[in-house]
Amino acid sequence: MKRFVLKEKQHLDGGILKIVVDRETGVHYLIGSGMGLSGMTPLLDQNGDVVIKKIKETSGL
């Protein structure tokens, strides 16, 4: 089974934003590419805390 799984993908003004989840830790990452740059950072909630929510094995992701 893959450690990282794509949870969501969105095209935005010539670039792509993806949310990827680490199955082992539950940490969600925001990945941006296109628009002449790329980067990856932990996804934060409204309080500035890292989003940590494990994915169920049967979720199909």
NORFEN-V824601 format. One line per field, one symbol per residue. burial: # if it has 9 or more other ideal C-beta (glycine too) atoms within 8 Angstrom, else .. A space follows every 10 residues. Layout:
burial: ???
This chain:
burial: ....###... ....###### ###..##### ####...... .##......# #...#..... .
